[in-house]
Amino acid sequence: MKLKNILAGCLSFGVITAFAAPVETQSKINEVMVYSNGAMVKRTAKVNVKSGVTEVKIPLLTPMLEQNSVQVGVKSGNATLSSIDYDVEVPGQKQIGKEVVALTKRASQLRDSIDILQSKSEVLDRERDLVLKSDNIGGDNGFTAPTLQSIASYVRNDLNDIITRQYDYQKRMKKYQEELTLNEQKMNLLYGKQMEPMSFLLVKLESSVASNCELEINYFVEDAAWMPFYEARIAKNDTKLHLVQKAYLSQATKEKWDNVKLKLSQNDPTVSNEKPELGRYIVPSGSYVGRVVHTTDYSNPYVKIMGVVRDWKGPLKGALVTCGDDRKTESDENGYYELLVPINKSVSFSYSGYNSTSCTARGKNVMVRNVRMDNNSSKITESEVGSHYYNYIDQNRIKRVSQSVMGSDMETNIPQMAIRNSVADIEGKNNIPADGADHEVVVKDFSVEAEYNYYAVPKLSKDVYLVASIPNWKKLDLLDGAVKLFLNNMYMGESFINARQTEDTLNLSIGKDKELAVDRKDMRTYSSKNLIKTSDKVEREWLITVKNNKTESVKVTVEDQFPVSTVDDIKVVLVDNGGAEVDEKEGKLTWKLNLKPGEKKELKFSYSVKSKRTDITVE
């Protein structure tokens, strides 16, 4: 499909400069091409553009997309692409920041209230001690009865008042402490919630008239994979084989694939269609000068590290985050920071009055790391939110500006991925959650004509194996994969389809059949030497017995062998082939039998080996 104009690959990432608030529009995933390691995602977005220049923001894209793979085109509408910017944001971060500030303020109020009540409780403790010591006020002279009664009443009333007030203080402190604990739990949840970065695109469109446009966005993600497998089912007395081609599909791309068209490919998405270039071949060194083989490079040497710096009370504003001498930033009022740093470099965190700490920038392209600090020590907490790594676009990429004329058709000159015929279309629409788990999808479901034969190799096994032979199987357009085999709804094991084999007939070994018996016995072994003992001769005779214990007739192919000599001083003679088809070159004997119910057949063959050597063994 041609798009009116396409921008791709080298975009401006990390630095967003908008002259006005962009028009925000949502996009939808329509189709996904899944590779054995990665996927190409196709989205569409609709937008109303005005006459002149319209800047469109397309949010909520996976942060794991590959930077060099991004392509945007105008699918319909009268507009021309001018530029594309890409960055990562935390959706709802400002709103979450307001909630964190409110919770932090409330936590401070609760701690102050608890401290005040604790101080009042301590004052009451001292007042109670003072009241209890009032029995010494009278000295040695003591008190009269009325006076003592009055003092006792005073002490009792005072103590009752103290106890009542202390109980009230304890009750209120407990209530405040419970609210404070709940408050801290809410803050931890918000910290976790706000650390889910997502990508967004800023697309600049130019149009001479107002128009309704549809954009197509394509990008590649690595965190997806699929593996083909099959189910082959055979029913008794049925000449057809029911074959279901399936796939285990998984993805952890931070975005759901809901109601999307799926395609599966065994191609390598990093192989370019651009032809290789020959260089000079220099002898005798054997080196090449100027030879170029093109590949699609998705690598990114930078990591965007982001997170929240806080202590036990809440977020810390102004915490310094540095990497080397030239890369630094400070956390905002919500404790939030972000910094683009080279991969595998050390990142330091410091704050006045706190011990500094550091971590290594690692992962793919975006790294989420929260830092919690206190006065005595500081640590990086992975248990609260965890460490996440995403693809992030390098801010040093240069902005591309389309030179196409509005309304003209232009195909992109960006090297596309190599395309071969090993692509399977999945019927209907599918839902694949971003949970990294395997999900089964049905690729094809068909019945094929098959011929069933039994094979026995009694020299190696006493079992008889059922084999399904599928002629003209190349027309099925199968892929490499394991085959789960079922005979009369009973699981028999697994086989494998090698889609690259060149034979016209595909053979699937279904499994052993215990209703057929085969045996091999040594009937005669004779060894002799000539009179002058210059050579040995060994003769061997074998008996193979095959019996059909089934209630129906079957075809059985029996295979055995005789020695093959590759040297002149060893002579092999096939004395009796027992009526078998003989392959002299391979030393192979083949019998094709038709056995009626309960029928038994015996096969005899013999051979001799004559040699001047004494160190050989004849089986």
Secondary structure, 3 states (H helix, E strand, C coil): CCCCCEEECCCEECCCCCCCCCEECCEEEEEEEEECCEEEEEEEEEEEECCEEEEEEEEEECCCECHHHCEEEEEECCCEEEEEEEEEECCCHHHHHHHHHHHHHHHHHHHHHHHHHHHHHHHHHHHHHHHHHHHHCCCCCCCCHHHHHHHHHHHHHHHHHHHHHHHHHHHHHHHHHHHHHHHHHHHHHHHHHHCCCEEEEEEEEEECCCEEEEEEEEEEECCEEEEEEEEEEECCCCCEEEEEEEEEEEECCCCCEEEEEEEEECCCCCEECCCCECCEEECCCCEEECCECCECCCCCCEEEEEEEEECCCCECCCCEEEECCCEEEECCCCCEEEEEEECCCEEEEECCCCCCEEEECCCCCEEECCEEECCCCEEECCCCCCCEEECCCCCCCCCCCCCCCCCCCCCCCCCCECCCCCEEECCCCEEECCCCCCEEEEEEEEEEECEEEEEECCCCCCCEEEEEEEECHHHHCCCCEEEEEEECCEEEEEEEECCCCCCCEEEEEEEECCCEEEEEEEEEEEEEECCCCCCEEEEEEEEEEEEECCCCCEEEEEEEECCCCCCCCEEEEEEECCCCEEECCCCEEEEEEEECCCCEEEEEEEEEEEECCCCCCCC
